[in-house]
Amino acid sequence: MRTIGLLLSTLMLACVTAALAAESGSHNRYKWKDAQGNLHYDDALPTEALQFGYDEVNSQGLVVKHVDRTKTAEETKADEEAAARQAAQKHTTEEQAAHDQQMLAAYPDERELIGAQQAQMDVLEQNIRTTQISLDSQEKSLTEMLSHAADMERNGKPVPASQQKQIDVLRGNVEKQKAYIARKQQEKPGLTQKFADELAHYRELRAKSQQH
């Protein structure tokens, strides 16, 4: 009996030892390279490895996990800015896609788009004509008032303050309307080009939609 008990104790000890050996052999290690490119293996993760990045390897030397190095504040900021640019680009792309769908829905035929564009140009031309008519009228009134004021001055009479105020108001209106007309005239070539680009884009969208 004593011999059997001793044998059992020996077997149990062997099993425990084998288990501990297996557990020790299965413990993952850390592999990393320093600034000089030297390869290191450690049982515990050293602080220096975080600076360069590391691999966690198993008992067979196979990488089971990779961790990149800790990024600097500048690198983190650059990543955030890049992510923001990508998000903005995605938003712009989505907005353009939505606009394209709306345009196709609003103008089933390109003649309708051309008609809508012409209507916008007609409004612009009408605004210019209306402003020009008003400008002509106010320039005529200003000329008459200036002539009357000049006659008064030649006769040694002062120009009344109320009349001078009217002259100043007319001058201001004339300058504003001239500037408005000039600005609208300058808009016409850009608007024409915009319409041409819009029509070309519309035709591309229609062609793509007809392919599906």
SELOVO-285578 format. One record per atom (N, C-alpha, C): x, y, z; chain; residue in one letter. Coordinates in nm, 2 decimals. Atoms other than C-alpha are relative to their C-alpha. Example, Ala and Ser with C-alpha at 12.3 -4.5 7.8 and 13.67 -1.06 7.14 Angstrom:
// residues 2
xx:yy:zz:chain:resn
0.09:-0.12:0.00:A:A .
1.23:-0.45:0.78:A:A .
0.09:0.12:0.00:A:A .
-0.09:-0.11:0.00:A:S .
1.37:-0.11:0.71:A:S .
-0.08:0.11:0.08:A:S .
***
This chain:
// residues 212
xx:yy:zz:chain:resn
0.08:-0.12:0.00:A:M .
0.00:0.00:0.00:A:M .
0.09:0.13:0.00:A:M .
-0.09:-0.11:-0.01:A:R .
0.28:0.23:0.09:A:R .
0.07:0.03:-0.13:A:R .
-0.07:-0.01:0.13:A:T .
0.45:0.16:-0.24:A:T .
-0.10:0.06:-0.11:A:T .
0.10:-0.05:0.09:A:I .
0.12:0.23:-0.43:A:I .
-0.02:0.15:0.03:A:I .
0.02:-0.14:-0.04:A:G .
0.07:0.56:-0.24:A:G .
0.12:0.09:-0.05:A:G .
-0.12:-0.07:0.04:A:L .
0.43:0.67:-0.32:A:L .
0.00:0.02:-0.15:A:L .
0.01:0.00:0.15:A:L .
0.37:0.58:-0.69:A:L .
-0.10:0.11:-0.04:A:L .
0.11:-0.10:0.04:A:L .
0.05:0.79:-0.70:A:L .
0.05:0.14:0.02:A:L .
-0.06:-0.14:-0.03:A:S .
0.23:1.09:-0.54:A:S .
0.10:0.04:-0.11:A:S .
-0.10:-0.03:0.10:A:T .
0.51:1.07:-0.79:A:T .
-0.07:0.03:-0.14:A:T .
0.07:-0.03:0.12:A:L .
0.26:1.06:-1.08:A:L .
-0.07:0.13:0.00:A:L .
0.07:-0.13:-0.01:A:M .
0.06:1.36:-0.95:A:M .
0.11:0.11:-0.01:A:M .
-0.11:-0.10:0.01:A:L .
0.39:1.55:-0.91:A:L .
0.04:0.02:-0.14:A:L .
-0.04:-0.01:0.14:A:A .
0.48:1.47:-1.27:A:A .
-0.10:0.07:-0.08:A:A .
0.10:-0.06:0.07:A:C .
0.15:1.58:-1.39:A:C .
0.00:0.15:0.02:A:C .
0.00:-0.14:-0.03:A:V .
0.17:1.91:-1.21:A:V .
0.12:0.07:-0.07:A:V .
-0.12:-0.06:0.06:A:T .
0.52:1.97:-1.33:A:T .
-0.02:0.01:-0.15:A:T .
0.02:-0.01:0.14:A:A .
0.42:1.89:-1.69:A:A .
-0.10:0.12:-0.03:A:A .
0.10:-0.11:0.02:A:A .
0.12:2.13:-1.66:A:A .
0.07:0.14:0.01:A:A .
-0.07:-0.13:-0.02:A:L .
0.34:2.41:-1.53:A:L .
0.10:0.03:-0.12:A:L .
-0.09:-0.02:0.11:A:A .
0.59:2.35:-1.80:A:A .
-0.07:0.04:-0.13:A:A .
0.08:-0.03:0.12:A:A .
0.32:2.36:-2.07:A:A .
-0.05:0.14:0.01:A:A .
0.06:-0.14:-0.02:A:E .
0.17:2.68:-1.92:A:E .
0.11:0.10:-0.02:A:E .
-0.11:-0.10:0.02:A:S .
0.52:2.84:-1.91:A:S .
0.03:0.00:-0.15:A:S .
-0.03:0.00:0.14:A:G .
0.58:2.73:-2.27:A:G .
-0.10:0.07:-0.08:A:G .
0.10:-0.07:0.08:A:S .
0.25:2.88:-2.39:A:S .
-0.02:0.14:0.03:A:S .
0.01:-0.14:-0.04:A:H .
0.31:3.22:-2.23:A:H .
0.05:0.08:-0.12:A:H .
-0.04:-0.09:0.11:A:N .
0.31:3.49:-2.50:A:N .
0.11:0.09:0.04:A:N .
-0.11:-0.09:-0.02:A:R .
0.61:3.71:-2.53:A:R .
-0.01:0.13:-0.09:A:R .
0.01:-0.12:0.07:A:Y .
0.67:4.06:-2.67:A:Y .
0.13:0.02:-0.09:A:Y .
-0.11:-0.02:0.10:A:K .
0.89:4.13:-2.98:A:K .
-0.01:0.14:-0.05:A:K .
0.00:-0.13:0.04:A:W .
1.00:4.47:-3.07:A:W .
0.14:0.04:-0.04:A:W .
-0.13:-0.05:0.05:A:K .
1.28:4.67:-3.24:A:K .
0.02:0.14:0.06:A:K .
-0.03:-0.13:-0.06:A:D .
1.46:4.97:-3.08:A:D .
0.03:0.09:-0.12:A:D .
-0.03:-0.11:0.10:A:A .
1.57:5.29:-3.26:A:A .
0.11:-0.04:-0.10:A:A .
-0.11:0.05:0.09:A:Q .
1.88:5.11:-3.40:A:Q .
-0.04:-0.12:-0.08:A:Q .
0.05:0.11:0.07:A:G .
1.67:4.83:-3.54:A:G .
0.03:-0.14:0.06:A:G .
-0.04:0.13:-0.07:A:N .
1.79:4.57:-3.29:A:N .
-0.13:-0.06:0.05:A:N .
0.12:0.08:-0.04:A:L .
1.53:4.30:-3.22:A:L .
0.01:-0.04:0.15:A:L .
0.01:0.04:-0.14:A:H .
1.42:4.23:-2.86:A:H .
-0.12:-0.09:0.02:A:H .
0.11:0.08:-0.05:A:Y .
1.21:3.97:-2.69:A:Y .
0.00:0.02:0.15:A:Y .
0.01:-0.02:-0.15:A:D .
1.07:4.03:-2.34:A:D .
-0.13:-0.08:0.04:A:D .
0.12:0.06:-0.06:A:D .
0.83:3.84:-2.11:A:D .
-0.10:0.10:0.04:A:D .
0.08:-0.11:-0.04:A:A .
0.70:4.16:-1.98:A:A .
0.01:0.12:-0.10:A:A .
0.00:-0.11:0.10:A:L .
0.60:4.46:-2.20:A:L .
0.08:0.12:0.06:A:L .
-0.08:-0.12:-0.05:A:P .
0.87:4.73:-2.16:A:P .
-0.06:0.13:-0.05:A:P .
0.06:-0.14:0.03:A:T .
0.77:5.10:-2.17:A:T .
0.06:0.04:-0.14:A:T .
-0.07:-0.05:0.12:A:E .
1.03:5.16:-2.45:A:E .
-0.07:-0.06:-0.13:A:E .
0.06:0.07:0.12:A:A .
0.84:4.91:-2.68:A:A .
-0.12:0.08:-0.05:A:A .
0.11:-0.08:0.04:A:L .
0.54:5.14:-2.68:A:L .
0.03:0.11:-0.09:A:L .
-0.05:-0.11:0.08:A:Q .
0.75:5.41:-2.84:A:Q .
0.02:-0.05:-0.15:A:Q .
-0.03:0.06:0.13:A:F .
0.83:5.18:-3.14:A:F .
-0.10:-0.09:-0.06:A:F .
0.10:0.10:0.04:A:G .
0.54:4.94:-3.15:A:G .
0.06:-0.14:0.02:A:G .
-0.05:0.13:-0.04:A:Y .
0.56:4.57:-3.08:A:Y .
-0.10:-0.11:-0.05:A:Y .
0.08:0.12:0.04:A:D .
0.43:4.22:-3.17:A:D .
-0.01:-0.09:0.13:A:D .
0.01:0.11:-0.10:A:E .
0.29:3.97:-2.92:A:E .
0.00:-0.13:-0.07:A:E .
-0.02:0.12:0.07:A:V .
0.40:3.63:-3.02:A:V .
-0.02:-0.12:0.10:A:V .
0.02:0.12:-0.09:A:N .
0.31:3.28:-2.89:A:N .
0.12:-0.09:0.01:A:N .
-0.12:0.09:-0.03:A:S .
0.53:2.99:-2.79:A:S .
0.06:-0.05:-0.13:A:S .
-0.06:0.04:0.13:A:Q .
0.58:2.90:-3.16:A:Q .
0.06:0.11:-0.07:A:Q .
-0.06:-0.12:0.06:A:G .
0.70:3.25:-3.24:A:G .
-0.09:0.06:-0.10:A:G .
0.10:-0.05:0.10:A:L .
0.38:3.33:-3.44:A:L .
-0.06:0.13:0.06:A:L .
0.06:-0.13:-0.05:A:V .
0.25:3.69:-3.41:A:V .
-0.15:-0.02:0.02:A:V .
0.14:0.01:-0.03:A:V .
-0.09:3.69:-3.24:A:V .
-0.07:0.13:0.01:A:V .
0.06:-0.13:-0.02:A:K .
-0.13:4.06:-3.20:A:K .
0.11:0.10:-0.03:A:K .
-0.09:-0.10:0.03:A:H .
0.04:4.37:-3.34:A:H .
-0.05:0.14:0.05:A:H .
0.03:-0.13:-0.05:A:V .
0.04:4.71:-3.17:A:V .
0.09:0.11:-0.06:A:V .
-0.08:-0.11:0.05:A:D .
0.15:5.03:-3.35:A:D .
0.06:0.08:0.11:A:D .
-0.07:-0.09:-0.10:A:R .
0.38:5.27:-3.18:A:R .
-0.10:0.12:0.04:A:R .
0.08:-0.11:-0.05:A:T .
0.23:5.56:-2.98:A:T .
0.03:0.12:-0.09:A:T .
-0.02:-0.12:0.09:A:K .
0.18:5.86:-3.21:A:K .
0.03:0.13:0.08:A:K .
-0.03:-0.13:-0.06:A:T .
0.31:6.21:-3.14:A:T .
-0.12:0.08:-0.01:A:T .
0.12:-0.09:0.01:A:A .
0.07:6.50:-3.08:A:A .
-0.02:0.05:-0.14:A:A .
0.01:-0.05:0.14:A:E .
0.16:6.63:-3.43:A:E .
-0.07:-0.10:-0.09:A:E .
0.05:0.10:0.09:A:E .
0.08:6.30:-3.59:A:E .
-0.15:-0.02:0.03:A:E .
0.14:0.01:-0.03:A:T .
-0.25:6.27:-3.40:A:T .
-0.08:0.11:-0.06:A:T .
0.07:-0.12:0.06:A:K .
-0.35:6.62:-3.51:A:K .
-0.01:-0.02:-0.15:A:K .
0.01:0.02:0.15:A:A .
-0.26:6.53:-3.87:A:A .
-0.10:-0.10:-0.03:A:A .
0.10:0.10:0.02:A:D .
-0.47:6.22:-3.85:A:D .
-0.14:0.06:0.01:A:D .
0.13:-0.06:-0.02:A:E .
-0.76:6.42:-3.71:A:E .
-0.04:0.09:-0.11:A:E .
0.03:-0.09:0.11:A:E .
-0.73:6.68:-3.98:A:E .
-0.03:-0.08:-0.13:A:E .
0.03:0.08:0.12:A:A .
-0.72:6.41:-4.25:A:A .
-0.14:-0.06:0.01:A:A .
0.14:0.05:-0.02:A:A .
-1.03:6.25:-4.10:A:A .
-0.11:0.10:-0.03:A:A .
0.09:-0.10:0.02:A:A .
-1.20:6.58:-4.10:A:A .
-0.02:0.03:-0.15:A:A .
0.00:-0.03:0.14:A:R .
-1.11:6.64:-4.47:A:R .
-0.08:-0.11:-0.07:A:R .
0.07:0.11:0.06:A:Q .
-1.24:6.29:-4.56:A:Q .
-0.15:0.01:0.03:A:Q .
0.14:-0.02:-0.04:A:A .
-1.57:6.36:-4.37:A:A .
-0.06:0.11:-0.08:A:A .
0.05:-0.11:0.08:A:A .
-1.61:6.69:-4.55:A:A .
-0.02:-0.04:-0.15:A:A .
0.01:0.04:0.14:A:Q .
-1.54:6.53:-4.89:A:Q .
-0.12:-0.10:-0.01:A:Q .
0.12:0.10:0.00:A:K .
-1.80:6.25:-4.81:A:K .
-0.13:0.08:0.00:A:K .
0.12:-0.08:-0.01:A:H .
-2.05:6.52:-4.71:A:H .
-0.03:0.07:-0.14:A:H .
0.02:-0.07:0.13:A:T .
-1.99:6.71:-5.04:A:T .
-0.05:-0.10:-0.10:A:T .
0.04:0.10:0.10:A:T .
-2.02:6.39:-5.24:A:T .
-0.15:-0.04:0.02:A:T .
0.14:0.04:-0.03:A:E .
-2.35:6.30:-5.07:A:E .
-0.09:0.11:-0.04:A:E .
0.08:-0.11:0.04:A:E .
-2.48:6.65:-5.13:A:E .
-0.02:0.01:-0.15:A:E .
0.00:-0.01:0.14:A:Q .
-2.39:6.64:-5.49:A:Q .
-0.09:-0.11:-0.06:A:Q .
0.09:0.11:0.04:A:A .
-2.56:6.30:-5.53:A:A .
-0.15:0.04:0.02:A:A .
0.14:-0.04:-0.03:A:A .
-2.88:6.44:-5.37:A:A .
-0.04:0.10:-0.10:A:A .
0.04:-0.10:0.10:A:H .
-2.87:6.74:-5.60:A:H .
-0.02:-0.06:-0.14:A:H .
0.01:0.07:0.13:A:D .
-2.82:6.52:-5.90:A:D .
-0.14:-0.07:-0.02:A:D .
0.13:0.06:0.00:A:Q .
-3.13:6.32:-5.81:A:Q .
-0.11:0.09:-0.01:A:Q .
0.10:-0.10:0.01:A:Q .
-3.33:6.63:-5.76:A:Q .
-0.02:0.06:-0.14:A:Q .
0.00:-0.06:0.13:A:M .
-3.23:6.77:-6.09:A:M .
-0.06:-0.09:-0.10:A:M .
0.06:0.10:0.10:A:L .
-3.32:6.45:-6.28:A:L .
-0.15:-0.01:0.02:A:L .
0.15:0.01:-0.03:A:A .
-3.66:6.44:-6.10:A:A .
-0.07:0.13:-0.05:A:A .
0.07:-0.13:0.04:A:A .
-3.73:6.81:-6.17:A:A .
0.00:0.02:-0.15:A:A .
-0.01:-0.02:0.15:A:Y .
-3.63:6.80:-6.54:A:Y .
0.01:-0.13:-0.07:A:Y .
0.00:0.13:0.08:A:P .
-3.73:6.47:-6.71:A:P .
0.06:0.01:-0.14:A:P .
-0.05:-0.03:0.14:A:D .
-3.63:6.63:-7.04:A:D .
0.10:0.12:0.00:A:D .
-0.10:-0.11:0.00:A:E .
-3.33:6.85:-7.11:A:E .
-0.06:0.14:-0.05:A:E .
0.06:-0.12:0.05:A:R .
-3.56:7.10:-7.29:A:R .
-0.06:0.08:0.12:A:R .
0.05:-0.07:-0.12:A:E .
-3.72:7.17:-6.95:A:E .
0.11:0.07:0.08:A:E .
-0.12:-0.06:-0.06:A:L .
-3.38:7.24:-6.80:A:L .
0.04:0.12:-0.07:A:L .
-0.04:-0.12:0.08:A:I .
-3.29:7.47:-7.08:A:I .
-0.10:0.11:0.02:A:I .
0.10:-0.10:-0.02:A:G .
-3.62:7.65:-7.04:A:G .
0.01:0.07:0.14:A:G .
-0.02:-0.06:-0.13:A:A .
-3.56:7.70:-6.67:A:A .
0.12:0.09:0.01:A:A .
-0.12:-0.08:0.01:A:Q .
-3.21:7.83:-6.74:A:Q .
-0.03:0.13:-0.07:A:Q .
0.04:-0.12:0.07:A:Q .
-3.35:8.07:-6.99:A:Q .
-0.08:0.10:0.08:A:Q .
0.09:-0.08:-0.09:A:A .
-3.61:8.19:-6.74:A:A .
0.09:0.08:0.10:A:A .
-0.09:-0.07:-0.09:A:Q .
-3.33:8.28:-6.50:A:Q .
0.07:0.11:-0.07:A:Q .
-0.07:-0.11:0.08:A:M .
-3.14:8.47:-6.77:A:M .
-0.10:0.11:-0.03:A:M .
0.10:-0.10:0.03:A:D .
-3.46:8.65:-6.86:A:D .
-0.02:0.09:0.12:A:D .
0.02:-0.08:-0.12:A:V .
-3.51:8.76:-6.50:A:V .
0.12:0.10:0.02:A:V .
-0.12:-0.08:-0.02:A:L .
-3.15:8.89:-6.49:A:L .
-0.01:0.12:-0.10:A:L .
0.01:-0.10:0.10:A:E .
-3.20:9.08:-6.82:A:E .
-0.11:0.11:0.03:A:E .
0.11:-0.09:-0.03:A:Q .
-3.53:9.22:-6.70:A:Q .
0.04:0.10:0.11:A:Q .
-0.05:-0.09:-0.11:A:N .
-3.37:9.35:-6.38:A:N .
0.09:0.11:-0.05:A:N .
-0.09:-0.10:0.06:A:I .
-3.10:9.52:-6.58:A:I .
-0.08:0.11:-0.07:A:I .
0.08:-0.10:0.08:A:R .
-3.36:9.69:-6.81:A:R .
-0.08:0.09:0.09:A:R .
0.08:-0.08:-0.10:A:T .
-3.58:9.80:-6.52:A:T .
0.09:0.10:0.07:A:T .
-0.10:-0.09:-0.07:A:T .
-3.28:9.95:-6.34:A:T .
0.05:0.10:-0.09:A:T .
-0.05:-0.10:0.09:A:Q .
-3.16:10.12:-6.65:A:Q .
-0.11:0.11:-0.03:A:Q .
0.11:-0.09:0.01:A:I .
-3.50:10.28:-6.70:A:I .
-0.01:0.10:0.12:A:I .
0.00:-0.08:-0.12:A:S .
-3.50:10.41:-6.34:A:S .
0.13:0.09:0.00:A:S .
-0.12:-0.08:0.00:A:L .
-3.14:10.52:-6.39:A:L .
-0.01:0.12:-0.10:A:L .
0.02:-0.11:0.10:A:D .
-3.22:10.72:-6.70:A:D .
-0.08:0.11:0.05:A:D .
0.09:-0.10:-0.06:A:S .
-3.50:10.89:-6.52:A:S .
0.06:0.09:0.11:A:S .
-0.06:-0.07:-0.11:A:Q .
-3.30:10.98:-6.22:A:Q .
0.12:0.09:-0.05:A:Q .
-0.11:-0.08:0.06:A:E .
-3.00:11.10:-6.43:A:E .
-0.06:0.13:-0.06:A:E .
0.06:-0.11:0.06:A:K .
-3.24:11.33:-6.61:A:K .
-0.04:0.10:0.11:A:K .
0.04:-0.09:-0.10:A:S .
-3.38:11.47:-6.29:A:S .
0.12:0.06:0.07:A:S .
-0.12:-0.05:-0.06:A:L .
-3.03:11.51:-6.15:A:L .
0.06:0.11:-0.09:A:L .
-0.05:-0.10:0.09:A:T .
-2.92:11.70:-6.46:A:T .
-0.08:0.13:0.01:A:T .
0.09:-0.11:-0.01:A:E .
-3.22:11.93:-6.43:A:E .
0.03:0.08:0.13:A:E .
-0.02:-0.07:-0.13:A:M .
-3.16:12.00:-6.06:A:M .
0.14:0.06:0.00:A:M .
-0.13:-0.06:0.00:A:L .
-2.79:12.06:-6.11:A:L .
0.00:0.13:-0.09:A:L .
0.01:-0.12:0.09:A:S .
-2.87:12.31:-6.40:A:S .
-0.07:0.11:0.08:A:S .
0.07:-0.10:-0.07:A:H .
-3.12:12.49:-6.18:A:H .
0.08:0.05:0.11:A:H .
-0.09:-0.04:-0.11:A:A .
-2.87:12.50:-5.89:A:A .
0.11:0.09:-0.06:A:A .
-0.10:-0.08:0.06:A:A .
-2.61:12.64:-6.12:A:A .
-0.05:0.14:-0.04:A:A .
0.07:-0.12:0.04:A:D .
-2.85:12.91:-6.25:A:D .
-0.01:0.09:0.13:A:D .
0.01:-0.08:-0.12:A:M .
-2.91:13.02:-5.89:A:M .
0.13:0.05:0.05:A:M .
-0.14:-0.05:-0.04:A:E .
-2.54:13.04:-5.81:A:E .
0.05:0.11:-0.09:A:E .
-0.04:-0.11:0.09:A:R .
-2.48:13.25:-6.12:A:R .
-0.07:0.13:0.03:A:R .
0.08:-0.12:-0.04:A:N .
-2.75:13.49:-6.00:A:N .
0.03:0.04:0.14:A:N .
-0.04:-0.04:-0.14:A:G .
-2.58:13.51:-5.66:A:G .
-0.10:-0.05:0.11:A:G .
0.10:0.05:-0.09:A:K .
-2.86:13.31:-5.49:A:K .
0.06:-0.14:0.06:A:K .
-0.05:0.13:-0.05:A:P .
-2.77:13.02:-5.25:A:P .
-0.10:-0.11:-0.03:A:P .
0.09:0.11:0.02:A:V .
-2.90:12.68:-5.32:A:V .
-0.06:-0.05:0.13:A:V .
0.07:0.04:-0.13:A:P .
-3.16:12.58:-5.06:A:P .
0.05:-0.13:0.05:A:P .
-0.05:0.12:-0.06:A:A .
-3.05:12.31:-4.82:A:A .
-0.08:-0.12:-0.05:A:A .
0.08:0.12:0.04:A:S .
-3.35:12.09:-4.92:A:S .
0.03:-0.04:-0.14:A:S .
-0.03:0.03:0.13:A:Q .
-3.26:12.12:-5.28:A:Q .
0.13:-0.07:-0.01:A:Q .
-0.13:0.06:0.00:A:Q .
-2.90:12.03:-5.21:A:Q .
-0.01:-0.14:0.05:A:Q .
0.02:0.14:-0.05:A:K .
-3.02:11.73:-5.01:A:K .
-0.05:-0.09:-0.11:A:K .
0.06:0.08:0.11:A:Q .
-3.23:11.61:-5.31:A:Q .
0.11:-0.03:-0.10:A:Q .
-0.10:0.02:0.10:A:I .
-2.93:11.65:-5.54:A:I .
0.10:-0.11:0.06:A:I .
-0.09:0.10:-0.05:A:D .
-2.71:11.44:-5.30:A:D .
-0.07:-0.14:0.00:A:D .
0.07:0.13:0.00:A:V .
-2.98:11.17:-5.27:A:V .
0.00:-0.06:-0.14:A:V .
0.00:0.04:0.14:A:L .
-3.01:11.16:-5.65:A:L .
0.13:-0.06:-0.05:A:L .
-0.13:0.04:0.03:A:R .
-2.64:11.13:-5.69:A:R .
0.03:-0.14:0.05:A:R .
-0.02:0.13:-0.06:A:G .
-2.63:10.84:-5.45:A:G .
-0.07:-0.11:-0.07:A:G .
0.08:0.10:0.07:A:N .
-2.91:10.66:-5.62:A:N .
0.06:-0.03:-0.14:A:N .
-0.06:0.02:0.13:A:V .
-2.75:10.71:-5.96:A:V .
0.12:-0.09:0.01:A:V .
-0.12:0.08:-0.02:A:E .
-2.42:10.57:-5.84:A:E .
-0.03:-0.15:0.04:A:E .
0.04:0.13:-0.04:A:K .
-2.59:10.27:-5.68:A:K .
-0.06:-0.08:-0.11:A:K .
0.06:0.07:0.12:A:Q .
-2.79:10.19:-5.99:A:Q .
0.10:-0.03:-0.11:A:Q .
-0.10:0.03:0.09:A:K .
-2.49:10.22:-6.21:A:K .
0.09:-0.12:0.04:A:K .
-0.07:0.11:-0.06:A:A .
-2.30:9.98:-5.98:A:A .
-0.07:-0.13:-0.02:A:A .
0.08:0.12:0.01:A:Y .
-2.59:9.74:-5.98:A:Y .
0.00:-0.06:-0.14:A:Y .
0.00:0.04:0.14:A:I .
-2.61:9.73:-6.36:A:I .
0.13:-0.06:-0.04:A:I .
-0.13:0.05:0.04:A:A .
-2.24:9.69:-6.40:A:A .
0.03:-0.14:0.06:A:A .
-0.02:0.13:-0.07:A:R .
-2.24:9.40:-6.14:A:R .
-0.08:-0.11:-0.08:A:R .
0.08:0.10:0.07:A:K .
-2.53:9.22:-6.32:A:K .
0.05:-0.03:-0.14:A:K .
-0.05:0.02:0.13:A:Q .
-2.37:9.27:-6.66:A:Q .
0.12:-0.10:0.01:A:Q .
-0.12:0.09:-0.02:A:Q .
-2.05:9.10:-6.52:A:Q .
-0.04:-0.14:0.04:A:Q .
0.05:0.14:-0.04:A:E .
-2.26:8.81:-6.39:A:E .
-0.04:-0.08:-0.12:A:E .
0.06:0.07:0.11:A:K .
-2.40:8.72:-6.73:A:K .
0.10:-0.10:-0.06:A:K .
-0.08:0.11:0.05:A:P .
-2.09:8.54:-6.87:A:P .
0.02:-0.12:0.09:A:P .
-0.02:0.11:-0.10:A:G .
-2.04:8.34:-6.55:A:G .
-0.13:-0.08:0.00:A:G .
0.13:0.07:0.00:A:L .
-2.41:8.25:-6.55:A:L .
-0.02:-0.09:-0.13:A:L .
0.00:0.08:0.13:A:T .
-2.39:8.14:-6.92:A:T .
0.09:-0.12:0.01:A:T .
-0.09:0.11:-0.01:A:Q .
-2.09:7.92:-6.84:A:Q .
-0.06:-0.10:0.10:A:Q .
0.06:0.09:-0.10:A:K .
-2.27:7.78:-6.53:A:K .
-0.11:-0.08:-0.06:A:K .
0.11:0.07:0.06:A:F .
-2.57:7.69:-6.74:A:F .
0.05:-0.11:-0.10:A:F .
-0.06:0.10:0.09:A:A .
-2.35:7.52:-7.00:A:A .
0.06:-0.12:0.07:A:A .
-0.06:0.11:-0.09:A:D .
-2.17:7.31:-6.73:A:D .
-0.11:-0.08:0.05:A:D .
0.11:0.07:-0.06:A:E .
-2.50:7.23:-6.57:A:E .
-0.07:-0.09:-0.10:A:E .
0.07:0.08:0.10:A:L .
-2.65:7.11:-6.90:A:L .
0.09:-0.12:-0.04:A:L .
-0.09:0.11:0.03:A:A .
-2.34:6.90:-6.98:A:A .
0.00:-0.11:0.11:A:A .
0.01:0.10:-0.11:A:H .
-2.36:6.74:-6.63:A:H .
-0.13:-0.07:-0.01:A:H .
0.13:0.06:0.01:A:Y .
-2.73:6.68:-6.68:A:Y .
0.00:-0.11:-0.10:A:Y .
-0.01:0.10:0.10:A:R .
-2.66:6.50:-7.00:A:R .
0.07:-0.13:0.04:A:R .
-0.08:0.11:-0.05:A:E .
-2.40:6.28:-6.84:A:E .
-0.09:-0.09:0.10:A:E .
0.09:0.07:-0.09:A:L .
-2.65:6.19:-6.56:A:L .
-0.11:-0.08:-0.07:A:L .
0.10:0.07:0.08:A:R .
-2.92:6.11:-6.81:A:R .
0.05:-0.12:-0.07:A:R .
-0.06:0.11:0.07:A:A .
-2.69:5.89:-7.01:A:A .
0.03:-0.12:0.10:A:A .
-0.03:0.10:-0.09:A:K .
-2.58:5.70:-6.70:A:K .
-0.13:-0.07:0.05:A:K .
0.13:0.06:-0.05:A:S .
-2.94:5.65:-6.58:A:S .
-0.06:-0.09:-0.10:A:S .
0.06:0.08:0.10:A:Q .
-3.04:5.51:-6.91:A:Q .
0.07:-0.13:-0.02:A:Q .
-0.08:0.12:0.01:A:Q .
-2.76:5.25:-6.89:A:Q .
-0.04:-0.10:0.10:A:Q .
0.04:0.10:-0.11:A:H .
-2.91:5.09:-6.58:A:H .
-0.14:-0.05:-0.03:A:H .
***
